[in-house]
Amino acid sequence: MDHFDPPSYQHLIAERRGVVESLTLNRPDVRNAFNEHVIAELTAWAAATRDAAARREIRVVVIAGAGTTFCAGADVTWMSKTVTYSEDANLRDAAAMSRMFAAIDALPLPVVGRIQGAALGGGAGLAAVCDIVVAADDALFGFTETKLGILPAVISPFALAKIGRSAARELFLTGARFSAARAKEIGLVHAVVPAAALDAAVDGYVKELLTAGPEAIAAAKALIPDVWPRTVDDAAALTSAAIAKRRVSAEGQEGLRAFLEKRRPRWHDGGS
């Protein structure tokens, strides 16, 4: 496949191969923890990725962490600064992080999380905004904020959408760490594999995603939060309009004709 390197970042590594972009949190010395600079770079990366997706340059994103840990949450040095912040300064800081998670969550393409080591606090929040999460069987997760006398507020909309109220009542309140198997049980993780098989499992999901229509994936991703809070009757007009629009679209027509003609559609395996 063609190789292309997106603009470089100080704390991230973004590398593109064909229509697949790999984004690596690159602060292994602090277990890829968040600070204000990482948040700013992730927000800028999400905006650039949205633009690239609109140009059909990217169809799938894989988010990983350098070294032995996916993301340990907040950087200790950054946290030590926030102790001296006013409430207004903390509000601005938290709002920036919320915008970052929302920007990644709303990307119009599939985001696959590759989790090794640990995903704690904001790292668990980052896992929550990934559409598909693959974890090593020895990985640990935790909404650990209450252990520090704070709470998982900014990540809560995204975490609750994944794990639901019951699991949140246990895990938000205790701040306890939990296994990859438990993370899969509550819906935060979708596949748990031996660490040696992590890359192969991620690649399997990427290959599967590249067989589906990119516009259909974006529409399906947008449909989920739109339909979720509605009743069946309330959703009927929306869902009927959504499928009718896709059936008459160029991509929908290509997919249906390919099926009837027993051939692969043009987008299969990364085509446009």
Backbone as JSON, one array per atom type, in Angstrom:
{
  "sequence": "MDHFDPPSYQHLIAERRGVVESLTLNRPDVRNAFNEHVIAELTAWAAATRDAAARREIRVVVIAGAGTTFCAGADVTWMSKTVTYSEDANLRDAAAMSRMFAAIDALPLPVVGRIQGAALGGGAGLAAVCDIVVAADDALFGFTETKLGILPAVISPFALAKIGRSAARELFLTGARFSAARAKEIGLVHAVVPAAALDAAVDGYVKELLTAGPEAIAAAKALIPDVWPRTVDDAAALTSAAIAKRRVSAEGQEGLRAFLEKRRPRWHDGGS",
  "N": [[0.83, -1.19, 0.0], [0.34, 2.35, -0.46], [2.46, 4.66, 1.23], [2.22, 7.18, 3.64], [3.17, 9.93, 5.58], [1.6, 11.74, 8.01], [1.43, 15.17, 9.3], [3.9, 15.86, 11.83], [3.92, 15.41, 15.42], [4.59, 16.47, 18.8], [4.03, 14.82, 20.96], [2.68, 12.68, 19.97], [2.55, 10.02, 17.57], [1.76, 9.87, 14.31], [0.96, 7.83, 11.7], [0.43, 6.87, 8.41], [-0.78, 4.31, 6.39], [-1.74, 3.54, 3.33], [-5.18, 3.69, 3.49], [-5.4, 3.55, 6.19], [-4.84, 4.83, 9.35], [-2.46, 4.97, 11.91], [-2.32, 5.96, 15.18], [-0.22, 6.83, 17.74], [0.13, 7.25, 21.16], [2.8, 8.91, 22.52], [4.5, 9.0, 24.93], [6.13, 7.28, 26.58], [7.73, 7.31, 28.87], [6.24, 8.42, 30.89], [4.13, 6.74, 30.99], [2.4, 7.32, 28.93], [0.71, 9.38, 29.75], [-1.83, 11.92, 30.08], [-1.42, 15.42, 29.46], [-1.8, 19.02, 29.29], [-0.68, 19.58, 26.83], [-0.7, 17.2, 25.35], [-3.46, 16.89, 25.2], [-4.14, 19.12, 23.62], [-2.8, 18.45, 21.25], [-4.08, 16.02, 20.52], [-6.63, 16.97, 20.07], [-6.17, 18.67, 17.87], [-5.26, 16.72, 16.09], [-7.59, 15.16, 15.78], [-9.24, 16.97, 14.41], [-7.79, 17.27, 12.01], [-7.94, 14.66, 11.12], [-10.67, 14.3, 10.71], [-10.99, 16.0, 8.5], [-9.35, 14.68, 6.64], [-10.73, 12.28, 6.43], [-13.06, 13.17, 5.21], [-12.08, 13.74, 2.73], [-11.66, 11.23, 1.86], [-9.22, 10.06, 2.37], [-8.51, 8.65, 4.58], [-9.77, 5.75, 6.15], [-9.92, 4.11, 8.35], [-8.93, 4.29, 11.77], [-6.38, 3.49, 14.08], [-5.73, 3.52, 17.46], [-3.09, 3.59, 19.72], [-0.69, 2.93, 22.37], [2.64, 3.89, 23.13], [5.34, 1.81, 24.27], [4.92, 0.02, 27.37], [2.42, 0.56, 28.34], [-0.93, 1.56, 27.65], [-2.41, 4.02, 28.35], [-2.03, 5.94, 31.19], [-3.7, 7.78, 32.32], [-3.94, 10.93, 33.9], [-1.14, 13.09, 33.82], [1.32, 13.29, 36.36], [2.85, 15.6, 36.87], [1.35, 17.54, 35.55], [-1.03, 17.34, 37.01], [-0.11, 18.25, 39.46], [0.14, 20.94, 38.95], [-2.5, 21.69, 38.54], [-3.52, 21.66, 41.07], [-3.08, 24.14, 42.11], [-4.68, 25.72, 40.57], [-7.36, 28.05, 39.99], [-10.97, 27.73, 40.39], [-12.15, 28.57, 38.0], [-9.99, 28.36, 36.21], [-9.59, 25.61, 36.33], [-12.01, 24.86, 35.22], [-11.75, 25.73, 32.56], [-9.64, 24.08, 31.79], [-10.74, 21.49, 32.09], [-12.82, 21.69, 30.25], [-11.42, 21.81, 27.85], [-10.39, 19.23, 27.73], [-12.76, 17.79, 27.59], [-13.7, 18.63, 25.08], [-11.75, 17.45, 23.49], [-12.19, 14.62, 23.86], [-14.81, 14.5, 22.85], [-14.39, 15.24, 20.19], [-12.88, 13.11, 19.18], [-14.67, 11.02, 19.64], [-16.7, 11.68, 17.86], [-15.67, 11.32, 15.35], [-16.05, 10.61, 11.87], [-15.52, 7.94, 11.12], [-14.37, 4.56, 11.67], [-12.84, 3.94, 14.82], [-10.3, 2.17, 16.25], [-9.23, 0.79, 19.24], [-6.16, -0.16, 20.66], [-5.17, -1.89, 23.3], [-2.82, -2.2, 25.78], [-1.13, -3.18, 28.79], [-2.2, -0.86, 30.72], [-5.21, 1.06, 31.06], [-6.2, 3.74, 32.44], [-8.24, 6.02, 34.36], [-8.39, 8.91, 32.51], [-7.32, 7.43, 30.43], [-8.95, 5.18, 30.34], [-11.19, 6.53, 29.56], [-10.4, 7.29, 27.0], [-10.35, 4.8, 25.79], [-13.08, 4.38, 25.88], [-14.1, 6.11, 23.92], [-13.32, 4.9, 21.63], [-14.47, 3.01, 18.88], [-14.21, 0.27, 18.55], [-12.6, -1.93, 20.69], [-9.67, -3.61, 21.41], [-8.05, -5.67, 23.65], [-5.15, -6.68, 25.48], [-4.87, -9.71, 27.33], [-3.83, -9.38, 29.86], [-4.19, -6.75, 30.49], [-5.1, -3.84, 32.41], [-7.85, -1.93, 33.68], [-9.47, 1.09, 34.77], [-11.58, 3.43, 36.4], [-10.34, 5.58, 38.05], [-10.49, 7.92, 39.47], [-11.84, 8.66, 41.9], [-10.19, 7.7, 43.85], [-8.4, 9.68, 44.16], [-9.82, 11.66, 45.24], [-11.32, 13.05, 43.44], [-13.41, 13.0, 40.49], [-14.7, 10.94, 37.73], [-15.66, 12.86, 35.73], [-15.52, 14.3, 33.21], [-15.11, 12.24, 31.39], [-17.38, 10.77, 31.75], [-19.84, 10.87, 30.09], [-19.09, 9.43, 27.84], [-18.08, 7.02, 28.84], [-20.35, 6.03, 30.22], [-22.04, 5.59, 28.06], [-20.9, 3.33, 27.05], [-20.62, 1.41, 29.19], [-22.87, 1.5, 30.8], [-25.28, 2.26, 33.49], [-25.28, 0.57, 35.78], [-22.75, -0.79, 35.99], [-21.19, 1.49, 36.1], [-21.95, 2.57, 38.57], [-20.73, 0.85, 40.34], [-17.98, 0.93, 39.51], [-17.2, 3.62, 39.04], [-17.61, 4.65, 41.61], [-16.05, 3.08, 43.41], [-13.55, 3.3, 42.25], [-11.95, 1.22, 41.61], [-9.5, -0.91, 40.1], [-9.84, -3.01, 37.22], [-10.07, -6.12, 35.39], [-9.19, -7.03, 31.98], [-10.95, -8.96, 31.1], [-13.22, -8.39, 32.66], [-13.71, -5.85, 31.69], [-14.5, -6.46, 29.11], [-16.81, -7.84, 29.67], [-18.53, -5.81, 30.56], [-18.74, -4.21, 28.36], [-16.87, -2.28, 27.67], [-14.67, -3.18, 26.37], [-14.13, -5.1, 23.41], [-12.81, -7.36, 22.42], [-10.64, -9.74, 23.83], [-7.39, -10.8, 23.99], [-4.38, -12.87, 23.98], [-1.33, -11.12, 24.76], [0.61, -11.39, 22.77], [-0.89, -11.78, 20.55], [-2.15, -9.44, 19.98], [-1.72, -7.44, 17.95], [-2.39, -8.9, 15.65], [-5.08, -9.39, 16.11], [-6.13, -6.78, 16.1], [-5.5, -6.09, 13.45], [-7.21, -7.88, 12.18], [-9.74, -6.8, 12.71], [-9.44, -4.35, 11.38], [-9.18, -5.17, 8.71], [-11.71, -6.29, 8.34], [-13.31, -4.03, 8.62], [-12.58, -2.63, 6.34], [-13.93, -3.92, 4.36], [-16.44, -2.94, 4.36], [-18.76, -0.35, 3.34], [-17.45, 2.91, 3.36], [-18.95, 5.32, 3.63], [-21.33, 4.27, 4.53], [-20.52, 3.21, 6.97], [-19.87, 5.56, 8.37], [-22.42, 6.73, 8.45], [-23.83, 4.8, 9.91], [-22.48, 4.92, 12.33], [-23.14, 7.5, 13.17], [-25.85, 7.16, 13.42], [-26.29, 5.61, 15.69], [-26.03, 7.07, 18.3], [-28.1, 8.81, 17.78], [-30.44, 7.32, 17.53], [-30.51, 5.87, 19.91], [-31.66, 7.15, 22.37], [-34.34, 7.25, 21.71], [-37.81, 6.2, 21.39], [-39.23, 3.31, 19.74], [-41.31, 4.1, 18.03], [-40.82, 6.85, 17.84], [-38.37, 6.81, 16.59], [-38.89, 5.79, 14.08], [-39.46, 7.37, 11.71], [-37.02, 8.63, 11.37], [-35.21, 6.45, 11.01], [-36.28, 5.19, 8.77], [-35.96, 7.18, 6.84], [-33.18, 7.28, 6.85], [-32.31, 4.76, 5.84], [-33.52, 4.8, 3.32], [-32.19, 6.94, 2.13], [-29.58, 5.93, 2.01], [-29.93, 3.74, 0.29], [-30.39, 4.89, -2.22], [-28.07, 6.25, -2.64], [-24.84, 6.71, -4.23], [-22.9, 4.97, -3.21], [-24.5, 3.08, -1.89], [-25.96, 2.06, -4.05], [-23.85, 0.92, -5.51], [-23.01, -1.06, -3.71], [-25.31, -2.72, -3.48], [-25.64, -3.53, -6.16], [-23.2, -4.85, -6.55], [-23.53, -7.0, -4.81], [-25.71, -8.33, -6.04], [-24.55, -8.93, -8.45], [-22.6, -10.63, -7.71], [-19.95, -9.87, -7.02], [-17.08, -8.1, -5.67], [-17.56, -4.97, -4.01], [-16.45, -1.66, -5.01], [-15.12, -0.38, -2.92], [-13.95, -2.33, -1.37], [-11.42, -3.73, 0.67], [-9.99, -1.35, 0.88], [-10.22, 0.18, -1.39], [-11.57, 2.98, -3.33]],
  "CA": [[0.0, 0.0, 0.0], [1.07, 3.6, -0.43], [2.83, 5.1, 2.57], [2.17, 8.63, 3.79], [3.33, 10.38, 6.95], [0.91, 13.0, 8.31], [2.27, 16.11, 10.05], [4.42, 15.29, 13.07], [3.51, 15.99, 16.69], [5.6, 16.3, 19.83], [3.67, 13.76, 21.9], [1.95, 11.66, 19.22], [3.1, 9.56, 16.29], [0.69, 9.55, 13.35], [1.53, 7.2, 10.52], [-0.63, 6.41, 7.54], [-0.47, 3.33, 5.34], [-2.96, 3.46, 2.55], [-6.3, 4.42, 4.1], [-5.41, 3.23, 7.61], [-3.93, 5.66, 10.13], [-2.12, 4.53, 13.26], [-1.96, 7.06, 16.07], [0.39, 6.29, 18.95], [0.5, 8.14, 22.25], [4.25, 8.68, 22.56], [5.16, 9.48, 26.15], [6.27, 6.04, 27.37], [8.4, 7.57, 30.14], [5.19, 8.71, 31.89], [3.06, 5.79, 30.68], [1.5, 7.98, 27.95], [-0.28, 10.13, 30.5], [-2.31, 13.17, 29.5], [-1.26, 16.76, 30.01], [-2.48, 19.98, 28.43], [-0.1, 19.55, 25.49], [-1.26, 16.01, 24.71], [-4.87, 17.18, 24.91], [-4.18, 20.04, 22.48], [-2.39, 17.73, 20.04], [-5.14, 15.08, 20.16], [-7.74, 17.76, 19.51], [-5.75, 19.07, 16.52], [-5.22, 15.51, 15.26], [-8.96, 14.79, 15.46], [-9.72, 17.89, 13.37], [-7.12, 16.91, 10.76], [-8.45, 13.34, 10.7], [-12.01, 14.53, 10.16], [-10.81, 16.57, 7.16], [-8.81, 13.63, 5.78], [-11.81, 11.32, 6.18], [-13.97, 13.79, 4.24], [-11.42, 13.62, 1.41], [-11.53, 9.78, 1.63], [-7.82, 9.68, 2.5], [-8.43, 7.74, 5.72], [-11.01, 5.02, 6.38], [-9.87, 3.49, 9.68], [-7.89, 4.76, 12.67], [-6.01, 2.63, 15.21], [-5.07, 4.28, 18.52], [-2.27, 2.72, 20.56], [0.23, 3.61, 23.26], [4.02, 3.41, 23.04], [5.86, 1.17, 25.47], [4.21, -1.07, 28.03], [1.11, 1.02, 28.84], [-1.74, 2.33, 26.71], [-2.51, 5.38, 28.87], [-2.21, 5.87, 32.63], [-4.55, 8.86, 32.81], [-3.39, 12.27, 33.98], [0.28, 13.24, 34.15], [1.5, 13.75, 37.74], [3.32, 16.99, 36.84], [0.18, 18.35, 35.18], [-1.94, 17.33, 38.15], [0.46, 19.09, 40.52], [-0.16, 22.32, 38.58], [-3.94, 21.96, 38.67], [-3.82, 21.86, 42.49], [-3.02, 25.58, 42.39], [-5.58, 26.44, 39.68], [-8.66, 28.49, 40.47], [-12.06, 26.94, 39.83], [-12.31, 28.98, 36.6], [-8.9, 27.77, 35.44], [-9.9, 24.18, 36.23], [-13.13, 24.72, 34.3], [-11.2, 25.83, 31.19], [-8.82, 22.88, 31.59], [-11.64, 20.36, 31.9], [-13.56, 21.89, 29.01], [-10.52, 21.45, 26.74], [-10.33, 17.77, 27.68], [-14.06, 17.34, 27.11], [-13.73, 18.85, 23.62], [-10.89, 16.44, 22.88], [-12.9, 13.34, 23.81], [-15.95, 14.63, 21.96], [-13.9, 15.29, 18.81], [-12.52, 11.74, 18.79], [-15.91, 10.24, 19.65], [-17.55, 12.05, 16.72], [-15.0, 11.11, 14.05], [-16.96, 9.88, 10.98], [-14.88, 6.72, 10.64], [-14.17, 3.68, 12.82], [-11.63, 4.09, 15.62], [-9.99, 0.92, 16.93], [-8.27, 0.97, 20.32], [-5.24, -1.28, 20.93], [-4.88, -1.65, 24.72], [-1.88, -3.06, 26.5], [-0.68, -2.62, 30.06], [-3.27, -0.28, 31.52], [-5.99, 2.21, 30.6], [-6.72, 4.21, 33.72], [-8.73, 7.39, 34.35], [-8.59, 9.39, 31.15], [-7.0, 6.37, 29.49], [-10.19, 4.4, 30.18], [-12.06, 7.39, 28.76], [-9.97, 7.19, 25.61], [-10.88, 3.51, 25.32], [-14.54, 4.49, 25.73], [-14.46, 6.79, 22.68], [-12.99, 4.03, 20.5], [-15.62, 2.21, 18.46], [-13.86, -1.14, 18.78], [-11.44, -2.0, 21.59], [-9.02, -4.91, 21.55], [-7.17, -5.57, 24.81], [-4.35, -7.83, 25.91], [-5.57, -10.36, 28.44], [-3.29, -8.93, 31.15], [-4.39, -5.31, 30.64], [-5.93, -3.39, 33.53], [-8.66, -0.75, 33.45], [-9.98, 1.67, 36.0], [-12.04, 4.81, 36.53], [-9.64, 5.64, 39.33], [-10.47, 9.3, 39.95], [-12.26, 8.83, 43.29], [-9.04, 7.4, 44.72], [-7.69, 10.95, 44.33], [-10.75, 12.64, 45.77], [-12.01, 13.75, 42.35], [-14.39, 12.08, 39.88], [-14.57, 10.78, 36.28], [-16.76, 13.68, 35.21], [-15.39, 14.62, 31.79], [-15.23, 11.02, 30.58], [-18.59, 10.03, 32.1], [-20.81, 10.64, 29.01], [-18.58, 8.42, 26.9], [-18.0, 5.76, 29.56], [-21.7, 5.55, 30.47], [-22.58, 5.07, 26.8], [-20.32, 2.0, 26.83], [-20.74, 0.41, 30.26], [-24.17, 1.59, 31.45], [-25.36, 2.81, 34.84], [-24.99, -0.38, 36.86], [-21.31, -0.94, 36.1], [-20.64, 2.77, 36.52], [-22.17, 2.74, 40.01], [-19.67, 0.11, 41.04], [-16.6, 1.25, 39.14], [-16.94, 5.04, 39.29], [-17.59, 4.93, 43.05], [-14.92, 2.43, 44.07], [-12.27, 3.63, 41.63], [-11.16, -0.01, 41.57], [-8.98, -1.41, 38.82], [-10.5, -4.25, 36.84], [-9.37, -6.87, 34.36], [-9.68, -6.96, 30.6], [-12.13, -9.83, 31.01], [-14.36, -7.63, 33.2], [-13.96, -4.76, 30.75], [-15.28, -7.05, 28.02], [-18.13, -8.2, 30.22], [-19.38, -4.62, 30.7], [-18.87, -3.54, 27.08], [-15.8, -1.31, 27.39], [-13.75, -3.89, 25.47], [-14.86, -6.02, 22.53], [-12.05, -8.59, 22.23], [-9.51, -9.92, 24.73], [-6.5, -11.79, 23.38], [-3.03, -12.85, 24.54], [-0.57, -9.94, 24.33], [1.32, -11.69, 21.53], [-1.86, -11.81, 19.44], [-2.85, -8.16, 19.96], [-1.64, -6.81, 16.63], [-3.14, -9.72, 14.69], [-6.51, -9.17, 16.37], [-6.43, -5.44, 15.59], [-5.47, -6.17, 11.98], [-8.41, -8.57, 11.75], [-10.83, -5.83, 12.71], [-9.2, -3.37, 10.31], [-9.51, -5.81, 7.43], [-13.16, -6.43, 8.29], [-13.88, -2.7, 8.39], [-12.3, -2.2, 4.97], [-14.86, -4.57, 3.44], [-17.73, -2.25, 4.46], [-18.78, 0.95, 2.7], [-17.04, 3.96, 4.3], [-20.06, 6.24, 3.9], [-22.3, 3.52, 5.33], [-19.98, 3.14, 8.33], [-20.05, 6.88, 8.98], [-23.85, 6.92, 8.7], [-24.21, 3.89, 10.98], [-21.91, 5.44, 13.57], [-23.95, 8.66, 13.54], [-27.21, 6.7, 13.72], [-26.37, 4.97, 17.0], [-26.45, 7.99, 19.36], [-29.34, 9.48, 17.42], [-31.56, 6.4, 17.77], [-30.46, 5.27, 21.25], [-32.61, 7.63, 23.38], [-35.7, 7.36, 21.17], [-38.67, 5.03, 21.34], [-39.35, 2.74, 18.39], [-42.19, 4.96, 17.23], [-40.14, 8.13, 17.62], [-37.24, 6.59, 15.7], [-39.32, 5.2, 12.81], [-39.29, 8.29, 10.59], [-35.58, 8.85, 11.2], [-34.54, 5.26, 10.47], [-36.77, 4.97, 7.41], [-35.28, 8.15, 5.98], [-31.76, 6.94, 6.79], [-32.07, 3.64, 4.92], [-33.9, 5.23, 1.98], [-31.1, 7.78, 1.62], [-28.43, 5.08, 1.68], [-30.24, 2.87, -0.86], [-30.29, 5.63, -3.49], [-26.75, 6.86, -2.75], [-23.92, 6.03, -5.15], [-22.28, 3.85, -2.51], [-25.53, 2.07, -1.68], [-26.23, 1.43, -5.35], [-22.71, 0.08, -5.83], [-23.02, -2.23, -2.83], [-26.41, -3.6, -3.85], [-25.34, -4.12, -7.47], [-22.1, -5.8, -6.37], [-24.11, -8.19, -4.2], [-26.52, -9.02, -7.04], [-23.67, -9.4, -9.53], [-21.66, -11.57, -7.08], [-18.6, -9.33, -7.09], [-16.75, -7.21, -4.56], [-17.76, -3.55, -4.3], [-15.21, -0.94, -5.3], [-14.4, 0.04, -1.71], [-13.45, -3.51, -0.67], [-9.99, -3.8, 0.95], [-9.31, -0.06, 0.84], [-10.48, 0.93, -2.61], [-12.44, 4.13, -3.14]],
  "C": [[0.88, 1.25, 0.0], [1.3, 4.01, 1.02], [2.83, 6.61, 2.6], [2.31, 8.97, 5.25], [2.62, 11.7, 7.16], [1.85, 13.95, 9.07], [2.69, 15.52, 11.39], [3.92, 16.08, 14.29], [4.62, 15.75, 17.7], [5.32, 15.07, 20.68], [2.89, 12.61, 21.25], [2.77, 11.24, 18.02], [1.92, 9.16, 15.41], [1.34, 9.03, 12.08], [0.41, 6.6, 9.69], [-0.1, 5.43, 6.51], [-1.75, 3.07, 4.56], [-4.04, 4.29, 3.22], [-6.44, 4.12, 5.59], [-4.38, 4.11, 8.32], [-3.73, 5.06, 11.51], [-1.69, 5.74, 14.06], [-1.45, 6.47, 17.38], [0.65, 7.41, 19.94], [1.97, 7.87, 22.56], [4.92, 9.39, 23.73], [5.4, 8.27, 27.06], [6.93, 6.25, 28.72], [7.42, 7.92, 31.26], [3.94, 7.89, 31.6], [1.95, 6.45, 29.84], [0.38, 8.76, 28.62], [-0.64, 11.44, 29.8], [-1.73, 14.38, 30.22], [-1.9, 17.73, 29.03], [-1.96, 19.96, 26.99], [-0.6, 18.33, 24.7], [-2.71, 16.26, 24.31], [-4.99, 18.09, 23.69], [-3.81, 19.32, 21.19], [-3.45, 16.73, 19.6], [-6.34, 15.8, 19.56], [-7.42, 18.19, 18.08], [-5.72, 17.87, 15.59], [-6.64, 15.1, 14.85], [-9.53, 15.67, 14.36], [-9.1, 17.55, 12.02], [-7.64, 15.58, 10.22], [-9.85, 13.46, 10.11], [-11.91, 15.07, 8.73], [-10.31, 15.5, 6.19], [-9.87, 12.58, 5.45], [-12.79, 11.87, 5.15], [-13.4, 13.71, 2.83], [-11.2, 12.16, 1.02], [-10.08, 9.32, 1.66], [-7.61, 8.67, 3.62], [-9.78, 7.05, 5.88], [-11.08, 4.36, 7.75], [-8.72, 4.12, 10.46], [-7.65, 3.72, 13.75], [-5.26, 3.49, 16.21], [-4.37, 3.32, 19.46], [-1.41, 3.58, 21.48], [1.62, 3.02, 23.13], [4.44, 2.77, 24.36], [4.93, 0.12, 26.04], [2.8, -0.71, 28.48], [0.38, 1.8, 27.77], [-1.83, 3.78, 27.16], [-2.88, 5.32, 30.35], [-3.05, 7.0, 33.19], [-3.84, 10.19, 32.82], [-1.93, 12.24, 34.43], [0.42, 13.85, 35.56], [1.94, 15.22, 37.77], [2.18, 17.93, 36.51], [-0.8, 18.44, 36.35], [-1.43, 18.23, 39.27], [0.22, 20.57, 40.22], [-1.63, 22.64, 38.81], [-4.35, 22.16, 40.13], [-3.88, 23.35, 42.83], [-3.96, 26.39, 41.51], [-6.81, 26.94, 40.44], [-9.75, 27.59, 39.89], [-12.28, 27.29, 38.36], [-11.24, 28.37, 35.72], [-9.11, 26.27, 35.27], [-11.04, 23.94, 35.26], [-12.64, 24.78, 32.85], [-10.4, 24.58, 30.84], [-9.69, 21.67, 31.29], [-12.42, 20.47, 30.6], [-12.72, 21.51, 27.79], [-10.44, 19.93, 26.6], [-11.65, 17.2, 27.17], [-14.18, 17.5, 25.59], [-12.88, 17.82, 22.89], [-11.6, 15.09, 22.75], [-14.07, 13.4, 22.84], [-15.52, 14.61, 20.5], [-13.51, 13.9, 18.31], [-13.77, 10.87, 18.68], [-16.73, 10.46, 18.39], [-16.86, 11.85, 15.37], [-15.88, 10.23, 13.15], [-16.31, 8.65, 10.33], [-14.6, 5.84, 11.85], [-12.82, 3.9, 13.49], [-11.45, 2.81, 16.43], [-8.95, 1.2, 18.0], [-7.48, -0.31, 20.54], [-4.7, -1.09, 22.34], [-3.93, -2.7, 25.27], [-1.53, -2.4, 27.82], [-1.83, -2.12, 30.91], [-3.92, 0.87, 30.78], [-6.75, 2.71, 31.81], [-7.2, 5.65, 33.6], [-9.06, 7.85, 32.94], [-8.22, 8.37, 30.09], [-8.18, 5.44, 29.27], [-11.2, 5.21, 29.39], [-11.7, 7.35, 27.29], [-10.42, 5.86, 25.01], [-12.37, 3.61, 25.04], [-14.93, 5.19, 24.43], [-13.98, 6.04, 21.44], [-14.21, 3.19, 20.16], [-15.42, 0.74, 18.75], [-12.6, -1.15, 19.62], [-10.97, -3.44, 21.69], [-7.99, -4.78, 22.66], [-6.37, -6.85, 25.01], [-4.98, -8.41, 27.17], [-5.03, -9.98, 29.82], [-3.44, -7.42, 31.36], [-5.31, -5.01, 31.82], [-6.64, -2.09, 33.17], [-9.09, -0.17, 34.78], [-10.43, 3.1, 35.82], [-11.6, 5.24, 37.93], [-9.72, 7.01, 40.02], [-10.87, 9.45, 41.42], [-11.16, 8.48, 44.28], [-8.24, 8.67, 45.01], [-8.61, 12.04, 44.87], [-11.43, 13.48, 44.71], [-12.99, 12.77, 41.71], [-14.23, 12.04, 38.36], [-15.64, 11.56, 35.54], [-16.68, 13.86, 33.71], [-15.61, 13.38, 30.93], [-16.57, 10.32, 30.78], [-19.59, 9.87, 30.96], [-20.39, 9.5, 28.08], [-18.5, 7.05, 27.57], [-19.39, 5.18, 29.81], [-22.34, 4.97, 29.21], [-22.06, 3.66, 26.51], [-20.72, 1.01, 27.92], [-22.08, 0.45, 30.99], [-24.1, 2.0, 32.91], [-24.9, 1.83, 35.92], [-23.49, -0.55, 37.07], [-20.66, 0.35, 36.57], [-20.81, 2.99, 38.02], [-21.1, 2.0, 40.81], [-18.3, 0.73, 40.78], [-16.24, 2.72, 39.29], [-16.76, 5.29, 40.79], [-16.39, 4.32, 43.76], [-13.58, 2.92, 43.54], [-11.38, 2.42, 41.45], [-10.66, -0.32, 40.16], [-9.67, -2.74, 38.52], [-9.84, -4.84, 35.59], [-9.94, -6.62, 32.97], [-10.91, -7.83, 30.42], [-13.36, -9.11, 31.54], [-14.72, -6.48, 32.26], [-14.77, -5.25, 29.56], [-16.69, -7.37, 28.48], [-19.07, -7.0, 30.26], [-19.45, -3.79, 29.43], [-17.83, -2.48, 26.77], [-14.82, -1.86, 26.37], [-14.56, -4.88, 24.65], [-14.13, -7.34, 22.29], [-10.87, -8.59, 23.2], [-8.66, -11.06, 24.2], [-5.17, -11.8, 24.12], [-2.23, -11.67, 23.96], [0.12, -10.17, 22.99], [0.41, -11.67, 20.31], [-2.57, -10.48, 19.25], [-2.86, -7.53, 18.58], [-2.45, -7.58, 15.58], [-4.64, -9.51, 14.87], [-6.95, -7.8, 15.87], [-6.49, -5.45, 14.07], [-6.72, -6.87, 11.45], [-9.61, -7.65, 11.7], [-10.67, -4.81, 11.59], [-9.59, -3.95, 8.96], [-11.03, -5.96, 7.27], [-13.82, -5.08, 7.99], [-13.68, -2.23, 6.96], [-13.16, -2.92, 3.94], [-16.23, -3.88, 3.43], [-17.63, -0.87, 3.82], [-18.41, 2.06, 3.67], [-18.14, 4.97, 4.61], [-21.12, 5.56, 4.77], [-21.83, 3.4, 6.78], [-20.19, 4.46, 9.05], [-21.52, 7.12, 9.34], [-24.33, 6.03, 9.84], [-23.7, 4.39, 12.33], [-22.73, 6.63, 14.08], [-25.35, 8.25, 13.97], [-27.34, 6.22, 15.17], [-26.76, 5.95, 18.11], [-27.75, 8.71, 19.07], [-30.56, 8.61, 17.75], [-31.66, 5.97, 19.24], [-31.49, 5.82, 22.23], [-34.07, 7.62, 22.94], [-36.5, 6.07, 21.38], [-38.71, 4.51, 19.9], [-40.2, 3.64, 17.51], [-41.52, 6.28, 16.88], [-39.02, 7.98, 16.61], [-37.65, 6.2, 14.28], [-39.08, 6.12, 11.62], [-37.81, 8.49, 10.3], [-34.91, 7.65, 10.53], [-35.01, 4.95, 9.05], [-36.1, 5.92, 6.42], [-33.82, 7.79, 5.79], [-31.51, 5.82, 5.79], [-32.45, 4.02, 3.49], [-32.79, 6.06, 1.33], [-29.91, 6.94, 1.21], [-28.71, 4.22, 0.45], [-30.09, 3.59, -2.19], [-28.94, 6.32, -3.65], [-25.88, 6.07, -3.72], [-23.28, 4.82, -4.48], [-23.28, 2.72, -2.28], [-25.86, 1.33, -2.96], [-25.09, 0.48, -5.73], [-22.71, -1.19, -4.99], [-24.11, -3.22, -3.2], [-26.15, -4.28, -5.19], [-24.21, -5.15, -7.37], [-22.62, -7.11, -5.77], [-24.88, -9.0, -5.25], [-25.66, -9.61, -8.16], [-22.57, -10.33, -9.02], [-20.21, -11.13, -7.29], [-18.35, -8.45, -5.87], [-17.05, -5.77, -4.94], [-16.43, -2.83, -4.42], [-14.42, -0.58, -4.05], [-13.72, -1.1, -0.99], [-11.94, -3.46, -0.55], [-9.28, -2.47, 0.75], [-9.49, 0.72, -0.42], [-11.45, 2.07, -2.36], [-13.7, 3.97, -3.98]]
}
